[in-house]
Amino acid sequence: MKVLLTGAWTMIATAWRLNPRKTALAVVLMTAGAVAAPLLAAALGWMTREVVAGTPGRAVLAGVAVAVSAVLVLALAHFAHLAYYELSELAELDFDERVIEVSNGSAGIEHHERAEDADTWTVLRQEGRQFRTGLEALLNGVGLVLAVVLTAVLLAVQNPLLLLLPVAAVPPLLAGRVAERVLDRARTATAEPTRAALNLFHLATSARLAGELRVSGVRDELRARHDRLWSRATRGLWRAHLTATWVRAAGQVVFALAYIGGVLLVVRDAIAGRRGVGDVVLVIVLAAQVNQQVATAVALLQDLQRMAGAYRRLTEVTASVTGPATAAPLHAPPARLRDGIDLAGVAFTYPGTDVPVLRDVDLHLPAGATVAIVGENGAGKSTLVKLLCGFYRPSAGRILVDGADLRGMAVDEWRARIAAGFQDFVRYEFTARHVVGLGDLPRLSSEPAVRAALARAGAAGVPDDLPDGLSTPLGKSYADGAELSGGQWQKLALGRAMMREAPLLLVLDEPTSALDPEAEHVLFQRYADHAKRVAGRTGGITVFVSHRFSTVRMADLIIVVGGGRVVETGDHAALTARGGLYAELFALQAKAYS
Ligand SMILES: Nc1ncnc2c1ncn2[C@@H]1O[C@H](COP(=O)(O)OP(=O)(O)OP(=O)(O)O)[C@@H](O)[C@H]1O
């Protein structure tokens, strides 16, 4: 009940915050429309009484009352729709924005890894779409409460025993709540196959992946898997719907019996001459309305419960993402790096798994250095980079920035001093200028800054190939959006990473995989020169992950990762002379190219 009231309150408060005038109008119209229904029953009873009594003048008056209340019942709800339609659009948008904010508002990204949170996100994305129904239910509910009160008064005047009718409405209400809980549990339980099926659907319909899917001929396989996942999800939901229907039906039977009893009570009074025909008509219509009110209340309660559930999930996920507030004051990153970054006994295990991905990592990344991380697939290179960016906290050990623990540093401020380019970069469908400028928000639209960043990324020529230069909208979101090649997208993403001119840490995690080795080599050479100049001022460290040894060999320090441990460190000359894993990998690649 508390969840329900909190959800209802949050909804009405949201609607009021978004547009108080429309909220008030919708409440007034909905309430008046709902109250008009019992008034219609009263007017019908009155009209019947006047007709039976043979008073035509009063009967006509009562007829007008019947007509007016009938029109109000039909028309007011319709006008209320117009008022809350816009409100529900705004409220849905507001809900989506909160989900986006929570999804991206945390320091780390663990909440995207935990399976139980992933299920909550899936349900949240779906439930957000139901906002319209939730708000409509709430507004209807306000009117319904008044209508129920008025109906109860009219029934009590006829026979106090008839007040048991609304009481008999309680079992269907409770049954409705139980049924919704059954459905809610099923929705959470089937979130995993639903998420997997949606993922397959996006994959199978993505324009970007269409080529690979065709060549590998996996269409039927994907369809079969999609089918199996949906069947699993639907089976679970169907079973829950069946149970819910039985539970609801049992509740409704209780009310149906009470309804029959109530009508018989007044009919008996009428036969005994204690009541007139008008009273019988009134009770028959009112009792039917009580039935309808109960059905509406059950439906509204379900909608409200679903919305309340969505709010509860959002609140829970917000709390789990934000975590408890840290008591100790956080320190700011240094203005410039003097010593560098140290990793002391660092180990890391991904949330929800129990195999450590990194162990016993002790490293010193000197200020101003260019550092390459190499190793075989799955060795832990990207994980190391993510720890440096503060996406995750080490499970053991410490990362020290000029001696200060990263754990105690204000993550937002640390991020503001980092620039990063990843293999999985974002294809923002904005103008080319903004696609790059987003790398440094204060200079989002600055043409000189964007061009300089593109030059550092070896991508100065990309805008020249676009119909409207940097002003060209990119991607399929626009009718006239230009579509870029994978390499062009990657170059713009690299430009974005280069927007911050003097970061303390620049991480490049295979951001050049779509470029040819020579282009990658030239780019790193150019960037390393720039980095050296900037490093003189800020002591900034460049860390890059690459499988190409022609690039790697340029680094001041090469870190070789193998099986979750650092197996070798040194520069190219020292490592080749050592004849270890690096020398082996280097020789293998050199042979492949020769
Ligand atoms: N989000 C995650 N959750 C659980 N395990 C993960 C996650 N990301 C990576 N891993 C595991 O951690 C190990 C190291 O992955 P990582 O991405 O750091 O390797 P990598 O050296 O960068 O590999 P590659 O060269 O293929 O990019 C792998 O075994 C991988 O399965």
The ligand as an ORCA input file, in Angstrom:
! r2SCAN-3c Opt
* xyz 0 1
  N      32.213     -6.763    -18.119
  C      32.827     -7.901    -17.874
  N      32.322     -8.786    -16.997
  C      32.943     -9.949    -16.717
  N      34.117    -10.323    -17.280
  C      34.664     -9.483    -18.161
  C      34.058     -8.231    -18.504
  N      34.844     -7.601    -19.409
  C      35.899     -8.414    -19.618
  N      35.787     -9.536    -18.867
  C      36.754    -10.638    -18.813
  O      37.995    -10.127    -18.380
  C      39.054    -10.711    -19.079
  C      39.940     -9.596    -19.638
  O      39.180     -8.833    -20.557
  P      39.781     -7.535    -21.233
  O      38.727     -6.930    -22.055
  O      40.435     -6.704    -20.202
  O      40.902     -8.199    -22.162
  P      41.802     -7.524    -23.277
  O      43.199     -7.897    -22.949
  O      41.514     -6.077    -23.433
  O      41.327     -8.338    -24.558
  P      41.235     -7.896    -26.108
  O      42.627     -7.822    -26.632
  O      40.509     -9.055    -26.705
  O      40.484     -6.619    -26.184
  C      38.440    -11.584    -20.168
  O      38.560    -12.925    -19.728
  C      36.995    -11.190    -20.209
  O      36.191    -12.312    -20.408
*
